[in-house]
């Protein structure tokens, strides 16, 4: 009945993914490839969670 009060978890994860990708791009442009790889890996894990939740 009150499902419209619940937050959409995929929306929050998508925002997090976007922020991580922007941070990764910034690190790559500054020449920090190890930091870029770490942020990219974290962003991929978040994307996996998004896909998992959307398949339910």
C-alpha distance matrix in Angstrom:
0.0 3.8 5.8 8.1 9.5 10.8 14.3 15.7 18.5 20.6 20.9 22.4 24.7 25.9 26.9 28.7 30.4 31.6 33.1 34.8 36.3 37.7 39.1 40.7 42.2 43.7 45.2 46.7 48.3 49.8 51.3 49.3 48.7 47.8 45.1 43.9 43.7 41.8 39.2 39.0 38.4 35.6 34.0 34.4 32.6 29.6 29.7 29.7 26.5 24.9 26.2 25.0 21.4 21.5 22.9 20.1
3.8 0.0 3.8 5.4 5.8 7.6 11.2 13.2 16.1 18.5 18.4 19.6 22.2 23.4 24.1 25.9 27.9 29.0 30.2 32.0 33.7 34.9 36.2 38.0 39.6 40.8 42.3 44.0 45.5 46.9 48.6 46.5 46.1 45.2 42.4 41.3 41.4 39.3 36.6 36.7 36.3 33.2 31.7 32.4 30.6 27.5 27.8 28.2 24.9 23.3 25.0 24.1 20.3 20.6 22.6 20.0
5.8 3.8 0.0 3.8 5.3 5.4 8.7 9.9 12.9 15.0 15.2 16.7 19.0 20.2 21.2 22.9 24.7 25.9 27.3 29.0 30.6 31.9 33.4 34.9 36.5 38.0 39.4 40.9 42.5 44.1 45.6 43.6 43.0 42.2 39.4 38.2 38.1 36.2 33.5 33.3 32.9 30.1 28.4 28.9 27.2 24.1 24.3 24.6 21.4 19.6 21.3 20.4 16.7 16.9 18.9 16.4
8.1 5.4 3.8 0.0 3.8 5.5 7.8 9.3 12.8 14.6 13.9 15.5 18.3 19.0 19.5 21.8 23.6 24.3 25.7 27.8 29.2 30.2 31.9 33.7 34.9 36.3 38.0 39.5 40.9 42.5 44.2 42.4 42.1 41.5 38.6 37.3 37.5 35.7 32.8 32.7 32.7 29.8 27.8 28.7 27.4 24.0 24.1 25.0 21.9 19.8 21.7 21.5 17.7 17.5 20.1 18.2
9.5 5.8 5.3 3.8 0.0 3.8 6.5 9.4 12.3 14.9 14.0 14.8 17.8 19.0 19.1 20.9 23.3 24.1 25.0 27.1 29.0 29.8 31.0 33.1 34.6 35.6 37.2 39.0 40.4 41.7 43.5 41.5 41.4 40.6 37.6 36.6 37.0 34.8 32.0 32.3 32.2 29.0 27.5 28.7 27.1 23.6 24.3 25.3 21.9 20.2 22.6 22.2 18.4 18.9 21.7 19.6
10.8 7.6 5.4 5.5 3.8 0.0 3.8 6.5 8.9 11.8 11.7 12.2 14.8 16.5 17.0 18.4 20.6 21.9 22.9 24.6 26.5 27.7 28.8 30.6 32.4 33.5 34.9 36.7 38.3 39.5 41.1 39.0 38.7 37.7 34.8 33.9 34.0 31.8 29.1 29.3 29.0 25.8 24.4 25.4 23.6 20.3 21.1 21.8 18.4 16.9 19.4 18.6 14.9 15.8 18.5 16.4
14.3 11.2 8.7 7.8 6.5 3.8 0.0 3.8 6.1 8.9 8.2 8.5 11.4 12.9 13.2 14.7 17.0 18.2 19.1 20.9 22.8 23.9 25.1 26.9 28.6 29.7 31.2 32.9 34.5 35.8 37.4 35.3 35.1 34.2 31.3 30.3 30.5 28.4 25.6 25.9 25.7 22.6 21.0 22.3 20.7 17.2 18.1 19.2 15.9 14.3 17.1 16.9 13.3 14.3 17.4 16.0
15.7 13.2 9.9 9.3 9.4 6.5 3.8 0.0 3.8 5.5 5.5 7.0 9.1 10.3 11.5 13.1 14.7 16.1 17.6 19.1 20.7 22.1 23.6 25.0 26.6 28.2 29.6 31.0 32.7 34.2 35.6 33.7 33.1 32.4 29.7 28.3 28.4 26.6 23.7 23.6 23.4 20.6 18.6 19.5 18.2 14.8 15.0 16.2 13.1 11.0 13.6 13.7 10.2 10.7 14.1 13.1
18.5 16.1 12.9 12.8 12.3 8.9 6.1 3.8 0.0 3.8 5.4 5.4 6.4 8.7 10.2 10.8 12.4 14.5 15.7 16.7 18.5 20.4 21.4 22.5 24.6 26.2 27.1 28.6 30.6 32.0 33.2 31.0 30.3 29.3 26.7 25.5 25.3 23.3 20.7 20.6 20.2 17.2 15.7 16.5 14.8 11.4 12.3 13.2 9.9 8.4 11.6 11.4 8.2 9.8 13.1 12.3
20.6 18.5 15.0 14.6 14.9 11.8 8.9 5.5 3.8 0.0 3.8 5.4 5.0 6.0 8.6 9.7 10.2 12.1 14.2 15.0 16.2 18.3 19.8 20.6 22.3 24.3 25.4 26.5 28.5 30.2 31.2 29.3 28.3 27.7 25.3 23.6 23.4 21.9 19.1 18.5 18.3 15.8 13.6 14.1 13.1 9.7 9.5 10.9 8.3 5.7 8.7 9.6 6.9 7.5 11.1 11.5
20.9 18.4 15.2 13.9 14.0 11.7 8.2 5.5 5.4 3.8 0.0 3.8 5.4 5.1 6.4 8.7 9.8 10.7 12.6 14.4 15.5 16.9 18.6 20.0 21.3 23.0 24.6 25.9 27.4 29.1 30.6 29.0 28.4 28.1 25.3 23.6 24.0 22.6 19.4 19.1 19.6 16.9 14.4 15.7 15.2 11.5 11.4 13.7 11.5 8.7 11.8 13.3 10.7 10.7 14.4 14.9
22.4 19.6 16.7 15.5 14.8 12.2 8.5 7.0 5.4 5.4 3.8 0.0 3.8 5.4 5.2 6.3 8.7 10.0 10.8 12.4 14.4 15.6 16.7 18.4 20.2 21.4 22.8 24.5 26.1 27.4 29.0 27.0 26.7 26.1 23.1 21.9 22.3 20.5 17.3 17.7 18.1 14.9 13.0 14.9 14.0 10.2 11.4 13.7 11.2 9.5 13.1 14.1 11.8 12.9 16.4 16.7
24.7 22.2 19.0 18.3 17.8 14.8 11.4 9.1 6.4 5.0 5.4 3.8 0.0 3.8 5.4 4.9 6.1 8.6 9.8 10.4 12.2 14.2 15.2 16.2 18.3 19.9 20.9 22.2 24.3 25.7 26.8 24.7 24.0 23.3 20.6 19.3 19.3 17.5 14.6 14.5 14.6 11.7 9.7 11.2 10.3 6.5 7.7 10.0 7.9 6.5 10.3 11.4 10.0 11.3 14.5 15.3
25.9 23.4 20.2 19.0 19.0 16.5 12.9 10.3 8.7 6.0 5.1 5.4 3.8 0.0 3.8 5.4 5.0 6.2 8.7 9.8 10.5 12.4 14.3 15.2 16.5 18.5 20.0 20.9 22.7 24.6 25.8 24.2 23.4 23.3 20.7 18.7 19.1 18.0 14.8 14.1 15.0 12.7 9.7 11.3 11.6 8.0 7.6 10.8 9.8 7.2 10.4 12.7 11.5 11.5 14.9 16.4
26.9 24.1 21.2 19.5 19.1 17.0 13.2 11.5 10.2 8.6 6.4 5.2 5.4 3.8 0.0 3.8 5.4 5.1 6.3 8.7 10.0 10.8 12.5 14.3 15.5 16.8 18.6 20.1 21.4 23.0 24.7 23.2 23.0 23.0 19.9 18.3 19.3 18.0 14.4 14.7 16.0 13.3 10.7 13.2 13.6 10.0 10.6 13.9 12.7 10.8 14.1 16.1 14.7 15.0 18.6 19.8
28.7 25.9 22.9 21.8 20.9 18.4 14.7 13.1 10.8 9.7 8.7 6.3 4.9 5.4 3.8 0.0 3.8 5.4 5.2 6.2 8.7 10.0 10.6 12.2 14.3 15.5 16.5 18.3 20.1 21.3 22.7 20.7 20.5 20.0 16.9 15.7 16.5 14.8 11.4 12.1 13.1 10.0 8.0 11.0 10.9 7.6 9.4 12.5 11.3 10.5 13.9 15.5 14.7 15.8 19.0 20.1
30.4 27.9 24.7 23.6 23.3 20.6 17.0 14.7 12.4 10.2 9.8 8.7 6.1 5.0 5.4 3.8 0.0 3.8 5.5 5.1 6.2 8.7 9.9 10.4 12.3 14.3 15.3 16.3 18.4 20.1 21.1 19.3 18.5 18.4 15.7 13.8 14.3 13.2 9.8 9.4 10.7 8.5 5.4 8.0 9.0 6.1 6.7 10.3 10.3 9.2 12.0 14.3 14.2 14.8 17.7 19.5
31.6 29.0 25.9 24.3 24.1 21.9 18.2 16.1 14.5 12.1 10.7 10.0 8.6 6.2 5.1 5.4 3.8 0.0 3.8 5.5 5.2 6.3 8.7 9.9 10.7 12.5 14.4 15.4 16.7 18.7 20.2 19.0 18.6 19.2 16.3 14.1 15.4 14.9 11.2 10.9 13.2 11.4 8.2 10.9 12.6 9.9 9.9 13.6 13.8 12.1 14.7 17.4 17.0 17.0 20.2 22.1
33.1 30.2 27.3 25.7 25.0 22.9 19.1 17.6 15.7 14.2 12.6 10.8 9.8 8.7 6.3 5.2 5.5 3.8 0.0 3.8 5.5 5.2 6.2 8.6 9.9 10.7 12.4 14.3 15.5 16.8 18.6 17.2 17.4 17.7 14.4 12.9 14.7 13.7 9.9 10.9 13.2 11.0 8.8 12.3 13.5 11.0 12.1 15.6 15.5 14.5 17.4 19.7 19.2 19.8 23.0 24.6
34.8 32.0 29.0 27.8 27.1 24.6 20.9 19.1 16.7 15.0 14.4 12.4 10.4 9.8 8.7 6.2 5.1 5.5 3.8 0.0 3.8 5.4 5.1 6.0 8.6 9.8 10.5 12.2 14.3 15.4 16.6 14.6 14.4 14.3 11.3 9.7 11.1 10.0 6.2 7.3 9.5 7.5 5.7 9.4 10.8 9.2 10.6 13.8 14.2 14.0 16.6 18.6 18.9 19.8 22.5 24.3
36.3 33.7 30.6 29.2 29.0 26.5 22.8 20.7 18.5 16.2 15.5 14.4 12.2 10.5 10.0 8.7 6.2 5.2 5.5 3.8 0.0 3.8 5.4 5.0 6.1 8.6 9.8 10.4 12.3 14.3 15.3 14.1 13.5 14.3 11.8 9.1 10.7 10.8 7.2 6.7 9.9 9.2 6.5 9.4 11.9 10.7 10.8 14.2 15.4 14.6 16.6 19.2 19.8 20.0 22.6 24.9
37.7 34.9 31.9 30.2 29.8 27.7 23.9 22.1 20.4 18.3 16.9 15.6 14.2 12.4 10.8 10.0 8.7 6.3 5.2 5.4 3.8 0.0 3.8 5.4 5.1 6.3 8.7 9.9 10.7 12.5 14.5 13.7 14.1 15.3 12.4 10.1 12.7 12.9 9.3 9.8 13.2 12.3 10.0 13.1 15.4 13.9 14.3 17.8 18.6 17.7 19.9 22.6 22.8 22.9 25.8 27.9
39.1 36.2 33.4 31.9 31.0 28.8 25.1 23.6 21.4 19.8 18.6 16.7 15.2 14.3 12.5 10.6 9.9 8.7 6.2 5.1 5.4 3.8 0.0 3.8 5.4 5.1 6.2 8.6 10.0 10.7 12.6 11.1 12.0 12.7 9.3 8.0 10.9 10.5 7.2 9.0 12.1 11.0 9.9 13.3 15.1 14.1 15.3 18.4 19.2 18.9 21.3 23.5 23.9 24.6 27.3 29.2
40.7 38.0 34.9 33.7 33.1 30.6 26.9 25.0 22.5 20.6 20.0 18.4 16.2 15.2 14.3 12.2 10.4 9.9 8.6 6.0 5.0 5.4 3.8 0.0 3.8 5.4 5.1 6.1 8.6 9.9 10.7 9.2 9.0 10.0 7.3 4.7 7.6 8.2 5.3 6.1 9.6 9.7 8.8 11.5 13.8 13.7 14.4 17.2 18.6 18.7 20.5 22.8 23.8 24.4 26.7 28.9
42.2 39.6 36.5 34.9 34.6 32.4 28.6 26.6 24.6 22.3 21.3 20.2 18.3 16.5 15.5 14.3 12.3 10.7 9.9 8.6 6.1 5.1 5.4 3.8 0.0 3.8 5.4 5.1 6.2 8.7 10.0 9.9 9.9 12.1 10.0 7.1 10.1 11.6 9.0 8.9 12.7 13.2 11.6 13.9 16.8 16.4 16.4 19.5 21.1 20.6 22.2 24.9 25.8 25.9 28.3 30.8
43.7 40.8 38.0 36.3 35.6 33.5 29.7 28.2 26.2 24.3 23.0 21.4 19.9 18.5 16.8 15.5 14.3 12.5 10.7 9.8 8.6 6.3 5.1 5.4 3.8 0.0 3.8 5.4 5.2 6.3 8.8 8.8 10.3 12.3 9.8 8.1 11.8 12.7 10.3 11.4 14.9 14.9 13.9 16.7 19.1 18.5 19.2 22.3 23.5 23.2 25.2 27.7 28.3 28.7 31.2 33.5
45.2 42.3 39.4 38.0 37.2 34.9 31.2 29.6 27.1 25.4 24.6 22.8 20.9 20.0 18.6 16.5 15.3 14.4 12.4 10.5 9.8 8.7 6.2 5.1 5.4 3.8 0.0 3.8 5.5 5.1 6.4 5.3 6.9 8.7 6.3 5.3 9.1 10.0 8.7 10.2 13.3 13.7 13.6 16.1 18.3 18.4 19.4 22.1 23.5 23.7 25.6 27.8 28.7 29.5 31.7 33.9
46.7 44.0 40.9 39.5 39.0 36.7 32.9 31.0 28.6 26.5 25.9 24.5 22.2 20.9 20.1 18.3 16.3 15.4 14.3 12.2 10.4 9.9 8.6 6.1 5.1 5.4 3.8 0.0 3.8 5.4 5.1 5.6 5.6 8.7 7.8 5.4 8.6 10.9 10.0 10.2 13.4 14.7 14.2 16.1 18.8 19.3 19.6 22.2 24.1 24.2 25.6 28.0 29.3 29.7 31.7 34.3
48.3 45.5 42.5 40.9 40.4 38.3 34.5 32.7 30.6 28.5 27.4 26.1 24.3 22.7 21.4 20.1 18.4 16.7 15.5 14.3 12.3 10.7 10.0 8.6 6.2 5.2 5.5 3.8 0.0 3.8 5.4 7.6 8.8 12.0 11.0 9.1 12.4 14.5 13.2 13.6 17.0 18.0 17.2 19.3 22.1 22.1 22.4 25.2 27.0 26.7 28.2 30.8 31.9 32.0 34.3 36.9
49.8 46.9 44.1 42.5 41.7 39.5 35.8 34.2 32.0 30.2 29.1 27.4 25.7 24.6 23.0 21.3 20.1 18.7 16.8 15.4 14.3 12.5 10.7 9.9 8.7 6.3 5.1 5.4 3.8 0.0 3.8 5.8 8.5 11.2 10.0 9.5 13.0 14.5 13.7 14.9 18.0 18.7 18.6 20.9 23.3 23.5 24.2 26.9 28.5 28.6 30.3 32.7 33.7 34.2 36.5 38.8
51.3 48.6 45.6 44.2 43.5 41.1 37.4 35.6 33.2 31.2 30.6 29.0 26.8 25.8 24.7 22.7 21.1 20.2 18.6 16.6 15.3 14.5 12.6 10.7 10.0 8.8 6.4 5.1 5.4 3.8 0.0 3.8 5.7 8.8 9.0 8.6 11.3 13.4 13.5 14.3 17.0 18.4 18.7 20.5 22.9 23.7 24.3 26.6 28.6 29.0 30.3 32.6 34.0 34.6 36.5 39.0
49.3 46.5 43.6 42.4 41.5 39.0 35.3 33.7 31.0 29.3 29.0 27.0 24.7 24.2 23.2 20.7 19.3 19.0 17.2 14.6 14.1 13.7 11.1 9.2 9.9 8.8 5.3 5.6 7.6 5.8 3.8 0.0 3.8 5.6 5.4 6.2 8.8 10.1 10.7 12.2 14.3 15.6 16.4 18.3 20.3 21.3 22.4 24.4 26.2 26.9 28.5 30.4 31.8 32.8 34.7 36.9
48.7 46.1 43.0 42.1 41.4 38.7 35.1 33.1 30.3 28.3 28.4 26.7 24.0 23.4 23.0 20.5 18.5 18.6 17.4 14.4 13.5 14.1 12.0 9.0 9.9 10.3 6.9 5.6 8.8 8.5 5.7 3.8 0.0 3.8 5.4 4.8 6.1 8.6 9.8 10.2 12.1 14.1 14.9 16.1 18.3 19.8 20.5 22.3 24.4 25.3 26.4 28.3 30.2 31.0 32.6 35.0
47.8 45.2 42.2 41.5 40.6 37.7 34.2 32.4 29.3 27.7 28.1 26.1 23.3 23.3 23.0 20.0 18.4 19.2 17.7 14.3 14.3 15.3 12.7 10.0 12.1 12.3 8.7 8.7 12.0 11.2 8.8 5.6 3.8 0.0 3.8 5.3 5.1 6.3 8.7 9.8 10.6 12.5 14.2 15.3 16.9 18.7 20.0 21.2 23.2 24.6 25.8 27.2 29.1 30.4 31.8 34.0
45.1 42.4 39.4 38.6 37.6 34.8 31.3 29.7 26.7 25.3 25.3 23.1 20.6 20.7 19.9 16.9 15.7 16.3 14.4 11.3 11.8 12.4 9.3 7.3 10.0 9.8 6.3 7.8 11.0 10.0 9.0 5.4 5.4 3.8 0.0 3.8 5.4 5.1 6.2 8.5 9.9 10.7 12.2 14.2 15.5 16.7 18.3 20.1 21.5 22.7 24.4 25.9 27.4 28.7 30.5 32.5
43.9 41.3 38.2 37.3 36.6 33.9 30.3 28.3 25.5 23.6 23.6 21.9 19.3 18.7 18.3 15.7 13.8 14.1 12.9 9.7 9.1 10.1 8.0 4.7 7.1 8.1 5.3 5.4 9.1 9.5 8.6 6.2 4.8 5.3 3.8 0.0 3.8 5.5 5.2 6.0 8.5 9.9 10.4 12.2 14.3 15.3 16.3 18.3 20.1 20.9 22.3 24.3 25.8 26.7 28.5 30.8
43.7 41.4 38.1 37.5 37.0 34.0 30.5 28.4 25.3 23.4 24.0 22.3 19.3 19.1 19.3 16.5 14.3 15.4 14.7 11.1 10.7 12.7 10.9 7.6 10.1 11.8 9.1 8.6 12.4 13.0 11.3 8.8 6.1 5.1 5.4 3.8 0.0 3.8 5.5 5.0 6.1 8.6 9.8 10.4 12.4 14.3 15.1 16.4 18.7 19.9 20.9 22.5 24.5 25.6 26.9 29.3
41.8 39.3 36.2 35.7 34.8 31.8 28.4 26.6 23.3 21.9 22.6 20.5 17.5 18.0 18.0 14.8 13.2 14.9 13.7 10.0 10.8 12.9 10.5 8.2 11.6 12.7 10.0 10.9 14.5 14.5 13.4 10.1 8.6 6.3 5.1 5.5 3.8 0.0 3.8 5.4 5.2 6.3 8.7 9.9 10.8 12.6 14.4 15.5 17.1 18.7 20.2 21.4 23.1 24.7 26.2 28.1
39.2 36.6 33.5 32.8 32.0 29.1 25.6 23.7 20.7 19.1 19.4 17.3 14.6 14.8 14.4 11.4 9.8 11.2 9.9 6.2 7.2 9.3 7.2 5.3 9.0 10.3 8.7 10.0 13.2 13.7 13.5 10.7 9.8 8.7 6.2 5.2 5.5 3.8 0.0 3.8 5.4 5.1 6.1 8.6 9.9 10.6 12.3 14.3 15.5 16.6 18.4 20.0 21.3 22.6 24.5 26.5
39.0 36.7 33.3 32.7 32.3 29.3 25.9 23.6 20.6 18.5 19.1 17.7 14.5 14.1 14.7 12.1 9.4 10.9 10.9 7.3 6.7 9.8 9.0 6.1 8.9 11.4 10.2 10.2 13.6 14.9 14.3 12.2 10.2 9.8 8.5 6.0 5.0 5.4 3.8 0.0 3.8 5.4 5.0 6.2 8.7 9.9 10.4 12.3 14.4 15.2 16.4 18.3 20.0 20.9 22.5 24.9
38.4 36.3 32.9 32.7 32.2 29.0 25.7 23.4 20.2 18.3 19.6 18.1 14.6 15.0 16.0 13.1 10.7 13.2 13.2 9.5 9.9 13.2 12.1 9.6 12.7 14.9 13.3 13.4 17.0 18.0 17.0 14.3 12.1 10.6 9.9 8.5 6.1 5.2 5.4 3.8 0.0 3.8 5.4 5.1 6.4 8.8 9.8 10.6 12.7 14.4 15.4 16.6 18.7 20.1 21.3 23.4
35.6 33.2 30.1 29.8 29.0 25.8 22.6 20.6 17.2 15.8 16.9 14.9 11.7 12.7 13.3 10.0 8.5 11.4 11.0 7.5 9.2 12.3 11.0 9.7 13.2 14.9 13.7 14.7 18.0 18.7 18.4 15.6 14.1 12.5 10.7 9.9 8.6 6.3 5.1 5.4 3.8 0.0 3.8 5.4 5.2 6.4 8.7 9.9 10.9 12.7 14.5 15.5 16.9 18.7 20.3 22.0
34.0 31.7 28.4 27.8 27.5 24.4 21.0 18.6 15.7 13.6 14.4 13.0 9.7 9.7 10.7 8.0 5.4 8.2 8.8 5.7 6.5 10.0 9.9 8.8 11.6 13.9 13.6 14.2 17.2 18.6 18.7 16.4 14.9 14.2 12.2 10.4 9.8 8.7 6.1 5.0 5.4 3.8 0.0 3.8 5.4 5.1 6.2 8.7 10.0 10.6 12.4 14.2 15.4 16.5 18.5 20.6
34.4 32.4 28.9 28.7 28.7 25.4 22.3 19.5 16.5 14.1 15.7 14.9 11.2 11.3 13.2 11.0 8.0 10.9 12.3 9.4 9.4 13.1 13.3 11.5 13.9 16.7 16.1 16.1 19.3 20.9 20.5 18.3 16.1 15.3 14.2 12.2 10.4 9.9 8.6 6.2 5.1 5.4 3.8 0.0 3.8 5.4 5.0 6.2 8.7 9.7 10.5 12.2 14.3 15.2 16.5 18.9
32.6 30.6 27.2 27.4 27.1 23.6 20.7 18.2 14.8 13.1 15.2 14.0 10.3 11.6 13.6 10.9 9.0 12.6 13.5 10.8 11.9 15.4 15.1 13.8 16.8 19.1 18.3 18.8 22.1 23.3 22.9 20.3 18.3 16.9 15.5 14.3 12.4 10.8 9.9 8.7 6.4 5.2 5.4 3.8 0.0 3.8 5.4 5.0 6.4 8.8 10.0 10.6 12.5 14.4 15.5 17.3
29.6 27.5 24.1 24.0 23.6 20.3 17.2 14.8 11.4 9.7 11.5 10.2 6.5 8.0 10.0 7.6 6.1 9.9 11.0 9.2 10.7 13.9 14.1 13.7 16.4 18.5 18.4 19.3 22.1 23.5 23.7 21.3 19.8 18.7 16.7 15.3 14.3 12.6 10.6 9.9 8.8 6.4 5.1 5.4 3.8 0.0 3.8 5.4 5.1 6.3 8.8 9.8 10.7 12.4 14.4 16.0
29.7 27.8 24.3 24.1 24.3 21.1 18.1 15.0 12.3 9.5 11.4 11.4 7.7 7.6 10.6 9.4 6.7 9.9 12.1 10.6 10.8 14.3 15.3 14.4 16.4 19.2 19.4 19.6 22.4 24.2 24.3 22.4 20.5 20.0 18.3 16.3 15.1 14.4 12.3 10.4 9.8 8.7 6.2 5.0 5.4 3.8 0.0 3.8 5.3 4.9 6.2 8.5 9.9 10.5 12.4 14.7
29.7 28.2 24.6 25.0 25.3 21.8 19.2 16.2 13.2 10.9 13.7 13.7 10.0 10.8 13.9 12.5 10.3 13.6 15.6 13.8 14.2 17.8 18.4 17.2 19.5 22.3 22.1 22.2 25.2 26.9 26.6 24.4 22.3 21.2 20.1 18.3 16.4 15.5 14.3 12.3 10.6 9.9 8.7 6.2 5.0 5.4 3.8 0.0 3.8 5.4 5.1 6.1 8.7 9.9 10.7 12.9
26.5 24.9 21.4 21.9 21.9 18.4 15.9 13.1 9.9 8.3 11.5 11.2 7.9 9.8 12.7 11.3 10.3 13.8 15.5 14.2 15.4 18.6 19.2 18.6 21.1 23.5 23.5 24.1 27.0 28.5 28.6 26.2 24.4 23.2 21.5 20.1 18.7 17.1 15.5 14.4 12.7 10.9 10.0 8.7 6.4 5.1 5.3 3.8 0.0 3.8 5.4 5.0 6.1 8.5 10.0 11.1
24.9 23.3 19.6 19.8 20.2 16.9 14.3 11.0 8.4 5.7 8.7 9.5 6.5 7.2 10.8 10.5 9.2 12.1 14.5 14.0 14.6 17.7 18.9 18.7 20.6 23.2 23.7 24.2 26.7 28.6 29.0 26.9 25.3 24.6 22.7 20.9 19.9 18.7 16.6 15.2 14.4 12.7 10.6 9.7 8.8 6.3 4.9 5.4 3.8 0.0 3.8 5.4 5.2 6.1 8.7 10.3
26.2 25.0 21.3 21.7 22.6 19.4 17.1 13.6 11.6 8.7 11.8 13.1 10.3 10.4 14.1 13.9 12.0 14.7 17.4 16.6 16.6 19.9 21.3 20.5 22.2 25.2 25.6 25.6 28.2 30.3 30.3 28.5 26.4 25.8 24.4 22.3 20.9 20.2 18.4 16.4 15.4 14.5 12.4 10.5 10.0 8.8 6.2 5.1 5.4 3.8 0.0 3.8 5.5 5.1 6.2 9.0
25.0 24.1 20.4 21.5 22.2 18.6 16.9 13.7 11.4 9.6 13.3 14.1 11.4 12.7 16.1 15.5 14.3 17.4 19.7 18.6 19.2 22.6 23.5 22.8 24.9 27.7 27.8 28.0 30.8 32.7 32.6 30.4 28.3 27.2 25.9 24.3 22.5 21.4 20.0 18.3 16.6 15.5 14.2 12.2 10.6 9.8 8.5 6.1 5.0 5.4 3.8 0.0 3.8 5.5 5.4 6.9
21.4 20.3 16.7 17.7 18.4 14.9 13.3 10.2 8.2 6.9 10.7 11.8 10.0 11.5 14.7 14.7 14.2 17.0 19.2 18.9 19.8 22.8 23.9 23.8 25.8 28.3 28.7 29.3 31.9 33.7 34.0 31.8 30.2 29.1 27.4 25.8 24.5 23.1 21.3 20.0 18.7 16.9 15.4 14.3 12.5 10.7 9.9 8.7 6.1 5.2 5.5 3.8 0.0 3.8 5.4 5.5
21.5 20.6 16.9 17.5 18.9 15.8 14.3 10.7 9.8 7.5 10.7 12.9 11.3 11.5 15.0 15.8 14.8 17.0 19.8 19.8 20.0 22.9 24.6 24.4 25.9 28.7 29.5 29.7 32.0 34.2 34.6 32.8 31.0 30.4 28.7 26.7 25.6 24.7 22.6 20.9 20.1 18.7 16.5 15.2 14.4 12.4 10.5 9.9 8.5 6.1 5.1 5.5 3.8 0.0 3.8 5.5
22.9 22.6 18.9 20.1 21.7 18.5 17.4 14.1 13.1 11.1 14.4 16.4 14.5 14.9 18.6 19.0 17.7 20.2 23.0 22.5 22.6 25.8 27.3 26.7 28.3 31.2 31.7 31.7 34.3 36.5 36.5 34.7 32.6 31.8 30.5 28.5 26.9 26.2 24.5 22.5 21.3 20.3 18.5 16.5 15.5 14.4 12.4 10.7 10.0 8.7 6.2 5.4 5.4 3.8 0.0 3.8
20.1 20.0 16.4 18.2 19.6 16.4 16.0 13.1 12.3 11.5 14.9 16.7 15.3 16.4 19.8 20.1 19.5 22.1 24.6 24.3 24.9 27.9 29.2 28.9 30.8 33.5 33.9 34.3 36.9 38.8 39.0 36.9 35.0 34.0 32.5 30.8 29.3 28.1 26.5 24.9 23.4 22.0 20.6 18.9 17.3 16.0 14.7 12.9 11.1 10.3 9.0 6.9 5.5 5.5 3.8 0.0
